Amino acid sequence: KTKSMPLDTTSIPGEGELGTCPRCTGKVFAAEKMVAASGFYHRHCFRCSFCSQPLDSTSVCDGPDNKIYCRVCYKRIRGSSKPRFYEESAVAVHTIQGKETDRACPRCNG
């Protein structure tokens, strides 16, 4: 019985910015796409730029240098574990008023 070797997609050149992995410049297909602010990565390229720890969507921090970091390394480098897109002052809060006949929201009573 022969085992099929997985295709190394890093050797396939990317097409444009959206289809190219920032780490290896290979083509990123939908089945292996990992998303960060700096672009789409292969699953095996989605690692901390400092310590090489594998990352997922909950542990990735986008640095101002367009590299990705784990929360621990990001905190060491930047002094905070909050990613660059997370600033309380930049978060907009909107209240939507309903009609007087509408029932209030059970969570916020709004």
Beta strands, then each sheet from edge to edge (+ up, - down):
strand 1: 34-36
strand 2: 39-41
strand 3: 60-62
strand 4: 68-70
sheet 1: 1+ 2-
sheet 2: 3+ 4-
end
